[in-house]
Amino acid sequence: MKEAWLVLLDQFKNFRVINRLAKYDEKSTFQAHFLGAIWQILDPAINIAIYWFVFGIVLYGGRLMDGYSYIAWLLPGFIAWQFMRSEILGASRSMVQRVAMVSKMQFPVSTIPTMTLFNQLINYWWMLGLSLAVMLYYGVRPSVSWIQFIYFFICMIAFLYALGLLTSTITVVVRDFHTLLNSAMQLMFWISGTIFNFQANTVMSAHPMVMRIIEINPFYYVINGMREAFLGTGWFYHDIKGMVIFWSITLLIGIFGSHIHLKFRSRFVDYI
C-alpha cells in the first residue's frame, strides 16, 4: 500500500507538467493530418454510425432500449468504452515510447501513463459534448440522475490509472504483452455491454451465472453506470455489491501495478 501512495504522490507533485506535456502531445499527434484534431471526433463518430445502423436498425429494428432509441442508449456507454480502450492501449505502450526521453529529465517515469490519460481526456470531453447533443435530440432530458456521472467518471479514471500503470510496466518488460492486451480489449468490447443490452436479453436471462460473471467486469460496471446516469434508469448506491467488487479490483490492480513499477523502473532503459 505504501508503494501505491508513493506512485500516486508523484502524480500530484507533477500535475502541472503532466497537463502541459499532454496538451503538447495532443497537438503534435494530428499536426501532419489535413483534418487535424477533427479526427478526434470523426473516427469514433463513424464507428457510432456503423453500430447504430447494424444493431439499432438492422438487428433491433428500431426497438426502444430502456425507453429510448438505440442511438441514445448506445452513446453513453460507447464513448466511455472508446475512451477506456484508447487510454489502456495508449498507456500500455507509453513507457516504451517515452521512457528514454523522460530518463534524461528530472521527471518520474510513473507519470508517463498519466500523460496518456490526460491526452485521451481531451478527446473524451469533445465526444461527450457531441453525444449529449445527439441524446438531447433523441429525447433524453437532463435530470438529477446526471449527477451520478461524477461518481462513475471518478471510477473510470481510478481504474484506468491503476491499469495503465500496470500494463505500461509489463509492456516494457515483456513487449509481446501489448499485442495480447489488444486482443483482450477486442474480447472486452463484446462482453462489457457496449453495444448489447444484456439485462434485456432473453438468452442472457436464461444463464444467470454468465450474467453474474459479466457484472463483475470493471468495464461493464462503468459502461452500465454511465447509461444509468444519463438515461435515469438507476442509482449507483442500489448496487453496493458491484461497487465493492469494482473498487476492490481497482485497488488490487493499483497496489500490484505500483509494486512491479517500483521494482523494475530502475532498469526500464536497459529493457528498452
Backbone as CSV, one residue per row, in Angstrom:
resi,resn,N_x,N_y,N_z,CA_x,CA_y,CA_z,C_x,C_y,C_z
1,MET,0.827,-1.204,0.000,0.000,0.000,0.000,0.866,1.261,0.000
2,LYS,2.002,1.197,0.707,2.911,2.340,0.757,3.438,2.677,-0.633
3,GLU,3.713,1.635,-1.424,4.218,1.849,-2.783,3.180,2.560,-3.647
4,ALA,1.919,2.193,-3.468,0.850,2.841,-4.235,0.757,4.324,-3.896
5,TRP,0.929,4.665,-2.613,0.887,6.076,-2.209,2.069,6.853,-2.774
6,LEU,3.245,6.214,-2.816,4.433,6.883,-3.357,4.246,7.225,-4.834
7,VAL,3.712,6.270,-5.586,3.484,6.496,-7.014,2.390,7.542,-7.219
8,LEU,1.339,7.472,-6.411,0.248,8.439,-6.525,0.732,9.848,-6.187
9,LEU,1.635,9.944,-5.227,2.182,11.246,-4.838,2.959,11.876,-5.988
10,ASP,3.630,11.051,-6.785,4.351,11.566,-7.960,3.402,12.269,-8.929
11,GLN,2.185,11.735,-9.045,1.220,12.323,-9.975,0.790,13.711,-9.507
12,PHE,0.546,13.856,-8.211,0.107,15.148,-7.676,1.226,16.187,-7.720
13,LYS,2.448,15.756,-7.443,3.580,16.684,-7.448,3.855,17.235,-8.844
14,ASN,3.589,16.428,-9.855,3.916,16.819,-11.233,2.667,17.066,-12.076
15,PHE,1.573,17.415,-11.433,0.292,17.578,-12.123,0.381,18.600,-13.252
16,ARG,0.961,19.762,-12.985,1.016,20.826,-13.992,1.871,20.429,-15.189
17,VAL,2.990,19.793,-14.920,3.875,19.367,-16.012,3.185,18.304,-16.861
18,ILE,2.508,17.361,-16.201,1.778,16.316,-16.918,0.734,16.929,-17.839
19,ASN,0.006,17.907,-17.334,-1.046,18.566,-18.106,-0.472,19.290,-19.324
20,ARG,0.647,19.993,-19.139,1.271,20.721,-20.257,1.786,19.765,-21.322
21,LEU,2.456,18.710,-20.898,3.002,17.750,-21.856,1.892,17.006,-22.597
22,ALA,0.789,16.733,-21.914,-0.342,16.056,-22.560,-0.938,16.929,-23.658
23,LYS,-1.082,18.221,-23.385,-1.625,19.141,-24.392,-0.678,19.263,-25.584
24,TYR,0.625,19.311,-25.308,1.611,19.387,-26.391,1.569,18.116,-27.238
25,ASP,1.473,16.969,-26.572,1.438,15.694,-27.283,0.180,15.582,-28.134
26,GLU,-0.938,16.088,-27.609,-2.205,16.047,-28.347,-2.129,16.884,-29.620
27,LYS,-1.488,18.046,-29.540,-1.350,18.909,-30.715,-0.421,18.295,-31.751
28,SER,0.677,17.699,-31.296,1.658,17.133,-32.223,1.145,15.868,-32.907
29,THR,0.206,15.167,-32.265,-0.315,13.917,-32.827,-0.977,14.135,-34.179
30,PHE,-1.763,15.203,-34.312,-2.525,15.457,-35.543,-1.943,16.608,-36.373
31,GLN,-0.730,17.013,-36.059,-0.151,18.170,-36.734,0.028,17.936,-38.229
32,ALA,0.376,16.705,-38.606,0.635,16.403,-40.017,-0.624,15.992,-40.782
33,HIS,-1.777,15.892,-40.103,-3.017,15.486,-40.750,-3.731,16.692,-41.347
34,PHE,-4.329,16.482,-42.508,-5.042,17.570,-43.178,-6.231,18.048,-42.344
35,LEU,-6.981,17.111,-41.773,-8.140,17.467,-40.953,-7.777,17.758,-39.500
36,GLY,-6.533,17.473,-39.145,-6.059,17.807,-37.804,-6.858,17.130,-36.705
37,ALA,-7.187,17.912,-35.667,-7.855,17.369,-34.480,-9.292,16.932,-34.753
38,ILE,-9.811,17.232,-35.942,-11.177,16.798,-36.283,-11.289,15.276,-36.222
39,TRP,-10.152,14.585,-36.476,-10.165,13.126,-36.429,-10.497,12.609,-35.035
40,GLN,-10.259,13.408,-34.008,-10.589,13.000,-32.649,-12.084,12.753,-32.495
41,ILE,-12.878,13.467,-33.267,-14.328,13.309,-33.227,-14.810,12.433,-34.379
42,LEU,-14.191,12.596,-35.549,-14.663,11.918,-36.755,-14.540,10.405,-36.661
43,ASP,-13.408,9.914,-36.151,-13.181,8.471,-36.092,-14.209,7.764,-35.210
44,PRO,-14.396,8.163,-33.948,-15.440,7.496,-33.144,-16.846,7.754,-33.657
45,ALA,-17.078,8.915,-34.283,-18.407,9.210,-34.823,-18.764,8.234,-35.941
46,ILE,-17.781,7.879,-36.766,-18.007,6.899,-37.836,-18.354,5.537,-37.242
47,ASN,-17.621,5.146,-36.189,-17.899,3.868,-35.532,-19.303,3.845,-34.928
48,ILE,-19.688,4.954,-34.302,-21.029,5.048,-33.718,-22.092,4.875,-34.797
49,ALA,-21.898,5.529,-35.939,-22.859,5.434,-37.041,-22.980,4.000,-37.548
50,ILE,-21.847,3.298,-37.615,-21.859,1.909,-38.096,-22.644,1.019,-37.138
51,TYR,-22.327,1.111,-35.835,-23.003,0.257,-34.849,-24.481,0.609,-34.723
52,TRP,-24.795,1.880,-34.838,-26.200,2.296,-34.788,-26.982,1.689,-35.949
53,PHE,-26.390,1.691,-37.144,-27.072,1.136,-38.314,-27.207,-0.381,-38.199
54,VAL,-26.095,-1.060,-37.846,-26.103,-2.524,-37.814,-26.999,-3.054,-36.703
55,PHE,-26.831,-2.512,-35.487,-27.567,-3.060,-34.351,-28.883,-2.327,-34.088
56,GLY,-28.867,-1.012,-34.209,-30.072,-0.250,-33.908,-31.155,-0.380,-34.951
57,ILE,-30.763,-0.471,-36.220,-31.754,-0.523,-37.301,-31.916,-1.938,-37.849
58,VAL,-30.808,-2.559,-38.264,-30.886,-3.877,-38.900,-31.255,-4.966,-37.896
59,LEU,-30.527,-5.040,-36.776,-30.731,-6.136,-35.829,-31.941,-5.918,-34.927
60,TYR,-32.026,-4.740,-34.309,-33.111,-4.481,-33.361,-34.345,-3.864,-34.010
61,GLY,-34.244,-3.458,-35.265,-35.401,-2.939,-35.978,-36.009,-1.690,-35.374
62,GLY,-35.183,-0.843,-34.787,-35.678,0.410,-34.226,-36.370,0.274,-32.883
63,ARG,-36.244,-0.898,-32.221,-36.868,-1.080,-30.909,-36.229,-0.169,-29.869
64,LEU,-37.013,0.175,-28.864,-36.519,1.046,-27.806,-35.669,0.260,-26.816
65,MET,-34.675,0.939,-26.251,-33.828,0.379,-25.208,-33.999,1.231,-23.956
66,ASP,-34.532,0.629,-22.893,-34.788,1.370,-21.644,-35.640,2.612,-21.896
67,GLY,-36.530,2.521,-22.895,-37.435,3.625,-23.179,-36.897,4.663,-24.136
68,TYR,-35.696,4.440,-24.673,-35.081,5.407,-25.592,-34.675,4.708,-26.884
69,SER,-34.447,5.497,-27.920,-33.965,4.933,-29.182,-32.580,4.334,-28.970
70,TYR,-32.207,3.405,-29.850,-30.944,2.688,-29.676,-29.751,3.633,-29.652
71,ILE,-29.741,4.650,-30.501,-28.600,5.559,-30.569,-28.432,6.320,-29.251
72,ALA,-29.547,6.722,-28.634,-29.480,7.416,-27.344,-28.998,6.473,-26.250
73,TRP,-29.399,5.204,-26.337,-28.948,4.197,-25.370,-27.477,3.856,-25.583
74,LEU,-27.058,3.797,-26.843,-25.697,3.390,-27.183,-24.648,4.400,-26.730
75,LEU,-24.902,5.679,-26.942,-23.869,6.707,-26.802,-23.194,6.791,-25.438
76,PRO,-23.913,6.835,-24.309,-23.219,6.982,-23.023,-22.196,5.887,-22.761
77,GLY,-22.561,4.642,-23.119,-21.643,3.534,-22.910,-20.548,3.465,-23.950
78,PHE,-20.890,3.802,-25.190,-19.910,3.667,-26.272,-18.762,4.651,-26.125
79,ILE,-19.060,5.904,-25.798,-17.968,6.872,-25.680,-17.105,6.573,-24.458
80,ALA,-17.716,5.996,-23.406,-16.926,5.569,-22.246,-15.991,4.433,-22.652
81,TRP,-16.517,3.474,-23.430,-15.688,2.370,-23.904,-14.575,2.876,-24.815
82,GLN,-14.910,3.758,-25.743,-13.924,4.279,-26.686,-12.780,4.957,-25.942
83,PHE,-13.129,5.720,-24.927,-12.120,6.395,-24.113,-11.266,5.387,-23.353
84,MET,-11.897,4.405,-22.717,-11.148,3.420,-21.936,-10.230,2.585,-22.820
85,ARG,-10.739,2.157,-23.966,-9.917,1.350,-24.874,-8.705,2.136,-25.366
86,SER,-8.934,3.363,-25.832,-7.834,4.179,-26.355,-6.801,4.464,-25.275
87,GLU,-7.274,4.735,-24.057,-6.356,5.063,-22.974,-5.545,3.846,-22.546
88,ILE,-6.195,2.699,-22.436,-5.497,1.490,-21.989,-4.426,1.074,-22.989
89,LEU,-4.773,1.053,-24.275,-3.791,0.670,-25.293,-2.693,1.718,-25.419
90,GLY,-3.058,2.996,-25.296,-2.053,4.057,-25.356,-1.129,4.035,-24.160
91,ALA,-1.694,3.840,-22.961,-0.882,3.793,-21.744,0.038,2.585,-21.749
92,SER,-0.430,1.482,-22.322,0.364,0.258,-22.344,1.704,0.450,-23.052
93,ARG,1.709,1.216,-24.132,2.958,1.420,-24.868,3.605,2.781,-24.575
94,SER,3.051,3.522,-23.628,3.545,4.878,-23.362,4.971,4.892,-22.833
95,MET,5.298,3.979,-21.929,6.650,3.967,-21.370,7.675,3.536,-22.408
96,VAL,7.301,2.587,-23.247,8.208,2.143,-24.309,8.527,3.301,-25.249
97,GLN,7.547,4.150,-25.514,7.717,5.261,-26.444,8.452,6.450,-25.831
98,ARG,8.309,6.655,-24.512,8.808,7.903,-23.924,9.835,7.739,-22.812
99,VAL,10.093,6.531,-22.365,10.962,6.377,-21.195,12.377,6.878,-21.455
100,ALA,12.880,6.743,-22.687,14.225,7.224,-22.998,14.313,8.738,-22.854
101,MET,13.249,9.433,-23.292,13.217,10.886,-23.185,13.124,11.333,-21.731
102,VAL,12.204,10.707,-20.999,11.970,11.117,-19.621,13.152,10.766,-18.729
103,SER,13.886,9.699,-19.064,15.024,9.300,-18.245,16.124,10.348,-18.255
104,LYS,16.121,11.228,-19.259,17.116,12.296,-19.330,16.678,13.535,-18.561
105,MET,15.446,13.510,-18.048,14.901,14.646,-17.322,14.654,14.257,-15.867
106,GLN,14.544,15.264,-15.008,14.177,15.021,-13.616,12.654,14.906,-13.540
107,PHE,12.167,13.753,-13.990,10.726,13.575,-14.150,10.386,12.119,-13.860
108,PRO,9.499,11.832,-12.894,9.191,10.443,-12.533,8.604,9.660,-13.707
109,VAL,9.136,8.474,-13.936,8.660,7.638,-15.033,7.204,7.225,-14.818
110,SER,6.777,7.152,-13.563,5.407,6.718,-13.261,4.351,7.683,-13.783
111,THR,4.763,8.890,-14.156,3.801,9.876,-14.659,3.514,9.712,-16.153
112,ILE,4.292,8.883,-16.839,4.109,8.730,-18.288,2.717,8.197,-18.645
113,PRO,2.225,7.118,-17.996,0.860,6.673,-18.317,-0.198,7.727,-18.009
114,THR,0.046,8.550,-16.987,-0.909,9.602,-16.643,-0.957,10.662,-17.732
115,MET,0.170,10.920,-18.392,0.186,11.852,-19.520,-0.742,11.353,-20.624
116,THR,-0.696,10.051,-20.888,-1.589,9.466,-21.893,-3.045,9.605,-21.473
117,LEU,-3.308,9.418,-20.180,-4.667,9.566,-19.661,-5.181,10.985,-19.874
118,PHE,-4.362,11.979,-19.573,-4.744,13.378,-19.772,-4.986,13.670,-21.252
119,ASN,-4.138,13.109,-22.093,-4.267,13.309,-23.536,-5.604,12.773,-24.039
120,GLN,-5.947,11.556,-23.625,-7.200,10.943,-24.066,-8.420,11.651,-23.481
121,LEU,-8.254,12.278,-22.320,-9.366,13.004,-21.707,-9.838,14.157,-22.584
122,ILE,-8.899,14.792,-23.283,-9.256,15.890,-24.186,-10.226,15.392,-25.249
123,ASN,-9.931,14.218,-25.815,-10.821,13.625,-26.815,-12.171,13.266,-26.202
124,TYR,-12.130,12.759,-24.973,-13.363,12.316,-24.324,-14.338,13.469,-24.114
125,TRP,-13.829,14.633,-23.694,-14.727,15.771,-23.469,-15.401,16.215,-24.768
126,TRP,-14.648,16.181,-25.863,-15.247,16.528,-27.156,-16.359,15.548,-27.520
127,MET,-16.070,14.258,-27.372,-17.055,13.243,-27.727,-18.259,13.282,-26.794
128,LEU,-18.043,13.572,-25.523,-19.152,13.652,-24.579,-20.089,14.801,-24.945
129,GLY,-19.511,15.942,-25.290,-20.333,17.084,-25.684,-21.163,16.794,-26.918
130,LEU,-20.542,16.169,-27.926,-21.266,15.806,-29.151,-22.360,14.787,-28.858
131,SER,-22.046,13.812,-28.016,-23.012,12.760,-27.686,-24.200,13.315,-26.914
132,LEU,-23.949,14.249,-26.010,-25.044,14.861,-25.258,-26.004,15.600,-26.187
133,ALA,-25.446,16.259,-27.193,-26.292,16.961,-28.161,-27.187,15.974,-28.907
134,VAL,-26.620,14.832,-29.305,-27.400,13.812,-30.012,-28.461,13.212,-29.094
135,MET,-28.085,12.930,-27.842,-29.043,12.343,-26.895,-30.206,13.288,-26.619
136,LEU,-29.903,14.574,-26.497,-30.971,15.558,-26.291,-31.925,15.578,-27.481
137,TYR,-31.360,15.446,-28.679,-32.181,15.427,-29.895,-33.116,14.223,-29.902
138,TYR,-32.649,13.092,-29.363,-33.450,11.865,-29.364,-34.281,11.687,-28.090
139,GLY,-34.466,12.755,-27.349,-35.436,12.707,-26.257,-34.903,12.551,-24.858
140,VAL,-33.595,12.404,-24.694,-33.025,12.329,-23.348,-33.022,13.734,-22.752
141,ARG,-33.516,13.858,-21.527,-33.591,15.165,-20.889,-32.757,15.191,-19.607
142,PRO,-32.126,16.334,-19.324,-31.335,16.446,-18.088,-32.188,16.144,-16.859
143,SER,-31.615,15.427,-15.916,-32.325,15.097,-14.682,-31.325,15.020,-13.541
144,VAL,-31.830,14.848,-12.336,-30.966,14.799,-11.162,-30.032,13.597,-11.213
145,SER,-30.407,12.555,-11.954,-29.556,11.359,-12.042,-28.243,11.641,-12.766
146,TRP,-28.182,12.741,-13.523,-26.948,13.080,-14.234,-25.798,13.336,-13.272
147,ILE,-26.102,13.667,-12.021,-25.045,13.927,-11.047,-24.214,12.674,-10.791
148,GLN,-24.793,11.500,-11.095,-24.049,10.247,-10.942,-22.847,10.173,-11.875
149,PHE,-22.873,10.964,-12.934,-21.744,10.975,-13.860,-20.440,11.257,-13.120
150,ILE,-20.485,12.120,-12.114,-19.280,12.464,-11.350,-18.692,11.215,-10.703
151,TYR,-19.559,10.412,-10.078,-19.085,9.191,-9.420,-18.490,8.213,-10.421
152,PHE,-19.212,7.942,-11.509,-18.724,6.960,-12.478,-17.507,7.479,-13.247
153,PHE,-17.395,8.789,-13.394,-16.197,9.348,-14.012,-14.989,9.105,-13.114
154,ILE,-15.151,9.298,-11.804,-14.072,9.018,-10.854,-13.703,7.538,-10.896
155,CYS,-14.718,6.674,-10.963,-14.469,5.230,-11.089,-13.621,4.934,-12.318
156,MET,-14.009,5.514,-13.430,-13.328,5.278,-14.697,-11.873,5.736,-14.644
157,ILE,-11.634,6.932,-14.114,-10.278,7.472,-14.048,-9.408,6.648,-13.112
158,ALA,-9.937,6.275,-11.950,-9.171,5.482,-10.982,-8.782,4.129,-11.572
159,PHE,-9.728,3.477,-12.242,-9.459,2.178,-12.849,-8.427,2.292,-13.962
160,LEU,-8.564,3.304,-14.806,-7.632,3.486,-15.917,-6.236,3.841,-15.432
161,TYR,-6.154,4.652,-14.385,-4.842,4.994,-13.827,-4.144,3.739,-13.310
162,ALA,-4.865,2.928,-12.535,-4.281,1.717,-11.963,-3.872,0.730,-13.054
163,LEU,-4.766,0.501,-14.008,-4.482,-0.456,-15.078,-3.389,0.058,-16.004
164,GLY,-3.361,1.360,-16.262,-2.327,1.936,-17.120,-0.940,1.775,-16.535
165,LEU,-0.812,1.974,-15.222,0.483,1.798,-14.563,0.945,0.350,-14.657
166,LEU,0.009,-0.573,-14.466,0.345,-1.997,-14.527,0.733,-2.429,-15.935
167,THR,-0.110,-2.132,-16.914,0.139,-2.605,-18.281,1.363,-1.948,-18.910
168,SER,1.605,-0.676,-18.602,2.773,0.002,-19.178,4.068,-0.599,-18.650
169,THR,4.066,-1.003,-17.385,5.255,-1.625,-16.801,5.493,-3.000,-17.402
170,ILE,4.432,-3.792,-17.523,4.572,-5.134,-18.088,5.044,-5.061,-19.537
171,THR,4.538,-4.099,-20.304,4.917,-3.978,-21.713,6.399,-3.674,-21.875
172,VAL,6.969,-2.895,-20.955,8.404,-2.613,-21.014,9.200,-3.899,-20.829
173,VAL,8.770,-4.740,-19.896,9.495,-5.977,-19.577,9.202,-7.074,-20.597
174,VAL,7.927,-7.200,-20.986,7.510,-8.222,-21.957,6.805,-7.513,-23.109
175,ARG,7.514,-7.272,-24.195,6.996,-6.451,-25.280,5.767,-7.069,-25.958
176,ASP,5.653,-8.396,-25.947,4.503,-9.052,-26.575,3.201,-8.799,-25.824
177,PHE,3.312,-8.313,-24.604,2.108,-8.121,-23.788,1.138,-7.138,-24.435
178,HIS,1.648,-6.123,-25.117,0.765,-5.132,-25.737,-0.111,-5.776,-26.808
179,THR,0.440,-6.706,-27.574,-0.340,-7.414,-28.594,-1.426,-8.260,-27.942
180,LEU,-1.064,-8.928,-26.849,-2.041,-9.727,-26.108,-3.144,-8.838,-25.539
181,LEU,-2.757,-7.681,-25.030,-3.729,-6.744,-24.464,-4.698,-6.244,-25.533
182,ASN,-4.191,-5.991,-26.715,-5.039,-5.535,-27.822,-6.116,-6.573,-28.148
183,SER,-5.728,-7.842,-28.151,-6.698,-8.916,-28.406,-7.707,-9.017,-27.264
184,ALA,-7.225,-8.849,-26.032,-8.114,-8.913,-24.870,-9.143,-7.788,-24.898
185,MET,-8.740,-6.614,-25.367,-9.669,-5.485,-25.436,-10.749,-5.721,-26.486
186,GLN,-10.412,-6.440,-27.545,-11.432,-6.790,-28.542,-12.486,-7.699,-27.925
187,LEU,-12.035,-8.632,-27.076,-12.977,-9.503,-26.379,-13.833,-8.699,-25.407
188,MET,-13.201,-7.795,-24.666,-13.917,-6.984,-23.680,-15.010,-6.132,-24.328
189,PHE,-14.772,-5.708,-25.548,-15.769,-4.902,-26.251,-17.112,-5.627,-26.331
190,TRP,-17.048,-6.931,-26.575,-18.277,-7.697,-26.787,-18.918,-8.162,-25.488
191,ILE,-18.156,-8.248,-24.399,-18.721,-8.781,-23.151,-18.883,-7.709,-22.077
192,SER,-18.773,-6.439,-22.459,-18.889,-5.356,-21.480,-20.169,-4.546,-21.634
193,GLY,-21.083,-5.000,-22.474,-22.350,-4.298,-22.641,-22.249,-3.017,-23.437
194,THR,-21.209,-2.901,-24.253,-21.015,-1.676,-25.027,-22.125,-1.476,-26.051
195,ILE,-22.478,-2.538,-26.758,-23.498,-2.428,-27.810,-24.700,-3.336,-27.575
196,PHE,-24.618,-4.201,-26.543,-25.723,-5.102,-26.232,-26.330,-4.752,-24.879
197,ASN,-27.641,-4.840,-24.793,-28.334,-4.662,-23.521,-28.526,-6.043,-22.895
198,PHE,-27.538,-6.483,-22.120,-27.586,-7.826,-21.554,-28.772,-8.013,-20.605
199,GLN,-29.139,-6.956,-19.901,-30.215,-7.066,-18.914,-31.570,-7.323,-19.563
200,ALA,-31.719,-6.917,-20.820,-32.986,-7.121,-21.532,-32.921,-8.291,-22.501
201,ASN,-31.816,-9.035,-22.468,-31.610,-10.139,-23.399,-32.178,-11.428,-22.812
202,THR,-33.100,-12.052,-23.523,-33.742,-13.268,-23.018,-32.766,-14.438,-22.931
203,VAL,-31.783,-14.478,-23.824,-30.788,-15.548,-23.789,-29.935,-15.431,-22.532
204,MET,-29.515,-14.200,-22.204,-28.686,-13.990,-21.021,-29.466,-14.261,-19.740
205,SER,-30.756,-13.963,-19.742,-31.568,-14.211,-18.548,-31.687,-15.698,-18.243
206,ALA,-31.473,-16.535,-19.262,-31.513,-17.986,-19.065,-30.189,-18.523,-18.541
207,HIS,-29.180,-17.682,-18.474,-27.858,-18.084,-17.973,-27.405,-17.094,-16.895
208,PRO,-27.999,-17.154,-15.719,-27.677,-16.184,-14.657,-26.219,-16.220,-14.220
209,MET,-25.586,-17.399,-14.282,-24.183,-17.488,-13.876,-23.292,-16.675,-14.809
210,VAL,-23.563,-16.749,-16.114,-22.800,-15.965,-17.090,-23.007,-14.477,-16.841
211,MET,-24.236,-14.095,-16.535,-24.542,-12.690,-16.274,-23.830,-12.190,-15.028
212,ARG,-23.719,-13.032,-14.010,-23.015,-12.625,-12.785,-21.532,-12.416,-13.053
213,ILE,-20.965,-13.256,-13.929,-19.550,-13.104,-14.290,-19.336,-11.796,-15.047
214,ILE,-20.250,-11.491,-15.969,-20.159,-10.243,-16.734,-20.252,-9.033,-15.812
215,GLU,-21.098,-9.123,-14.794,-21.337,-7.983,-13.912,-20.141,-7.639,-13.027
216,ILE,-19.199,-8.570,-12.830,-18.002,-8.246,-12.045,-16.901,-7.651,-12.921
217,ASN,-17.175,-7.551,-14.211,-16.244,-6.932,-15.151,-16.216,-5.418,-14.897
218,PRO,-15.063,-4.833,-14.556,-14.995,-3.383,-14.282,-15.468,-2.525,-15.449
219,PHE,-15.213,-2.973,-16.676,-15.669,-2.222,-17.846,-17.195,-2.170,-17.884
220,TYR,-17.824,-3.289,-17.584,-19.290,-3.338,-17.565,-19.841,-2.409,-16.494
221,TYR,-19.193,-2.373,-15.335,-19.659,-1.523,-14.236,-19.675,-0.055,-14.653
222,VAL,-18.611,0.391,-15.307,-18.523,1.790,-15.731,-19.505,2.082,-16.860
223,ILE,-19.530,1.216,-17.871,-20.401,1.437,-19.032,-21.873,1.439,-18.623
224,ASN,-22.272,0.448,-17.841,-23.662,0.381,-17.388,-23.997,1.555,-16.473
225,GLY,-23.024,1.958,-15.660,-23.238,3.090,-14.766,-23.427,4.400,-15.510
226,MET,-22.659,4.600,-16.570,-22.812,5.814,-17.375,-24.199,5.869,-18.015
227,ARG,-24.686,4.727,-18.460,-26.028,4.691,-19.051,-27.093,4.993,-17.998
228,GLU,-26.951,4.412,-16.830,-27.921,4.672,-15.769,-27.926,6.148,-15.389
229,ALA,-26.747,6.764,-15.405,-26.645,8.177,-15.035,-27.371,9.065,-16.041
230,PHE,-27.077,8.896,-17.325,-27.628,9.793,-18.340,-29.070,9.459,-18.730
231,LEU,-29.440,8.183,-18.629,-30.801,7.790,-19.009,-31.747,7.730,-17.813
232,GLY,-31.195,7.851,-16.611,-32.030,7.859,-15.415,-32.689,6.535,-15.109
233,THR,-31.988,5.422,-15.389,-32.578,4.092,-15.194,-32.159,3.431,-13.888
234,GLY,-31.354,4.101,-13.076,-30.929,3.511,-11.804,-29.960,4.415,-11.074
235,TRP,-29.673,4.049,-9.809,-28.736,4.804,-8.980,-27.605,3.894,-8.517
236,PHE,-26.408,4.455,-8.441,-25.214,3.656,-8.151,-25.284,2.982,-6.780
237,TYR,-25.939,3.592,-5.804,-25.967,3.021,-4.453,-26.935,1.850,-4.328
238,HIS,-27.668,1.548,-5.378,-28.539,0.373,-5.370,-27.742,-0.906,-5.605
239,ASP,-26.522,-0.773,-6.095,-25.682,-1.943,-6.381,-24.420,-1.879,-5.518
240,ILE,-24.586,-2.057,-4.223,-23.458,-1.997,-3.292,-22.457,-3.116,-3.566
241,LYS,-22.963,-4.302,-3.900,-22.084,-5.436,-4.184,-21.185,-5.137,-5.374
242,GLY,-21.785,-4.605,-6.445,-20.997,-4.249,-7.624,-19.979,-3.170,-7.316
243,MET,-20.352,-2.223,-6.469,-19.448,-1.144,-6.082,-18.233,-1.689,-5.328
244,VAL,-18.487,-2.585,-4.371,-17.400,-3.175,-3.580,-16.464,-3.982,-4.472
245,ILE,-17.037,-4.770,-5.381,-16.217,-5.587,-6.286,-15.364,-4.702,-7.183
246,PHE,-15.967,-3.654,-7.746,-15.228,-2.769,-8.647,-14.052,-2.112,-7.935
247,TRP,-14.298,-1.517,-6.778,-13.227,-0.807,-6.082,-12.177,-1.757,-5.520
248,SER,-12.577,-2.983,-5.189,-11.604,-3.980,-4.729,-10.656,-4.361,-5.858
249,ILE,-11.220,-4.587,-7.051,-10.396,-4.917,-8.219,-9.466,-3.760,-8.564
250,THR,-9.997,-2.543,-8.562,-9.191,-1.358,-8.882,-8.059,-1.178,-7.886
251,LEU,-8.355,-1.363,-6.599,-7.334,-1.211,-5.559,-6.245,-2.265,-5.693
252,LEU,-6.634,-3.507,-5.958,-5.653,-4.581,-6.116,-4.754,-4.333,-7.325
253,ILE,-5.345,-3.900,-8.430,-4.553,-3.596,-9.626,-3.587,-2.452,-9.344
254,GLY,-4.065,-1.421,-8.635,-3.218,-0.279,-8.313,-2.054,-0.650,-7.422
255,ILE,-2.299,-1.474,-6.407,-1.236,-1.895,-5.487,-0.215,-2.762,-6.212
256,PHE,-0.700,-3.737,-6.991,0.211,-4.622,-7.714,0.981,-3.860,-8.784
257,GLY,0.293,-2.972,-9.496,0.958,-2.175,-10.526,2.046,-1.288,-9.947
258,SER,1.789,-0.670,-8.798,2.787,0.180,-8.140,3.990,-0.642,-7.699
259,HIS,3.720,-1.850,-7.201,4.806,-2.712,-6.724,5.759,-3.097,-7.852
260,ILE,5.213,-3.597,-8.955,6.109,-4.027,-10.032,6.741,-2.829,-10.746
261,HIS,6.051,-1.686,-10.745,6.637,-0.492,-11.356,7.884,-0.062,-10.589
262,LEU,7.789,0.031,-9.278,8.938,0.437,-8.465,10.042,-0.618,-8.504
263,LYS,9.656,-1.866,-8.693,10.639,-2.947,-8.746,11.481,-2.892,-10.016
264,PHE,10.862,-2.530,-11.140,11.549,-2.600,-12.429,11.982,-1.250,-12.997
265,ARG,11.508,-0.131,-12.468,11.715,1.134,-13.168,13.176,1.560,-13.264
266,SER,14.022,1.111,-12.351,15.442,1.468,-12.434,16.121,0.781,-13.615
267,ARG,15.457,-0.243,-14.188,16.038,-0.991,-15.312,15.251,-0.815,-16.604
268,PHE,14.334,0.138,-16.642,13.499,0.335,-17.830,14.333,0.602,-19.084
269,VAL,15.314,1.489,-18.961,16.138,1.840,-20.121,16.878,0.614,-20.644
270,ASP,17.325,-0.265,-19.753,18.017,-1.490,-20.167,17.084,-2.411,-20.946
271,TYR,15.834,-2.516,-20.499,14.866,-3.372,-21.197,14.554,-2.826,-22.586
272,ILE,14.478,-1.497,-22.700,14.142,-0.880,-23.982,15.340,-0.874,-24.916
